[in-house]
Amino acid sequence: MDWKEVNTRHCGVAAATGIVGDRWTQLILRDVFAGVRRYSDLLDHLGVSTAVLADRLGKLVDHGILAKVPYQTEGRRHRYEYQLTERGFGLLYVQLALAEFGYEHLVDDENRLVSMFDRDTGQRVTVGLVREDGTPVDLGSLELRINEESAAG
């Protein structure tokens, strides 16, 4: 089946980018993965408007990516922080792949902000493809198979 003939209604890329496909959402997720979880901290760190931050956080909560969890500091009113759900943790691979692309193609090595390392061995880690048995796969060996029933629409 030729890709141009595929009904992409059930496309995973389209479904995911409908939720997390804009810059602010990715930056919010980056910060939450890094431990910045409170609204005011996100607002200060990102430099985003309150309207945009509230909108993106609401969308991430509505789609089960983040959970809105109340907290209270002594003598203050209840506030909320945003914690990753299991679904949200699934986006870590996307974040890591985006970062790797950015560092490989867009950011000079001397300006690289972070690198990934295996805590046990100290070896550098990269994002990659593995078979279900854990064996690495070269991009040249990758084959996409279209589910013709779903693609027919």
C-alpha positions, -999 to +999 in steps of 0.1 A: +000+000+000+014+034-010+016+059+019-002+086-002-032+063-002-032+057+035-060+072+056-040+087+085-069+091+108-053+067+133-018+080+130+002+079+163+022+110+154-009+130+147-025+119+179+005+127+200+013+161+185-023+171+190-014+170+227+023+177+230+032+192+196+039+228+205+070+245+219+056+256+253+042+221+260+076+205+253+094+231+275+069+225+303+075+188+301+113+193+300+111+213+333+087+188+350+111+160+340+139+180+356+119+185+388+102+219+383+066+211+392+050+241+409+031+266+388+050+296+401+083+279+395+073+269+360+061+305+353+094+320+365+117+295+349+100+294+315+091+331+311+058+320+296+026+340+300+001+329+327-025+323+300-003+300+280+010+281+310-025+276+324-037+264+290-009+239+284-010+225+320-047+221+318-043+202+285-016+180+299-038+172+330-069+166+308-050+141+287-035+122+317+001+133+311+003+153+343-016+150+376-025+181+395-016+174+431-023+198+460+003+209+485+005+235+512+034+252+528+031+264+564+009+294+568-001+295+531-032+285+512-034+252+492-015+253+459-009+227+432+021+210+417+022+190+385+035+154+386+041+131+358+017+102+354+028+068+339+015+081+306+036+112+311+068+092+318+063+076+283+071+110+268+106+110+284+118+091+253+104+119+231+121+145+252+155+127+251+153+122+213+144+159+208+174+169+230+197+145+212+187+159+179+191+195+191+226+188+205+237+169+174+224+194+148+216+228+165+237+234+196+275+237+195+293+212+218+307+239+240+272+252+247+257+217+254+235+220+285+233+183+295+245+149+285+231+115+295+252+089+313+246+054+327+249+058+364+264+023+369+291+024+342+296+061+336+293+056+299+275+081+277+239+071+267+221+079+235+186+073+224+182+044+200+160+016+187+160-019+201+142-051+192+118-065+218+146-088+230+168-057+237+191-060+207+200-027+190+186-020+156+203+001+129+181+026+111+189+009+078+172-023+091+140-005+102+109-014+083+075+003+088+045-020+082+012-004+075-019-019+091-040-021+060-073-025+078-067+007+098-052+025+068-082+018+046-102+041+069 
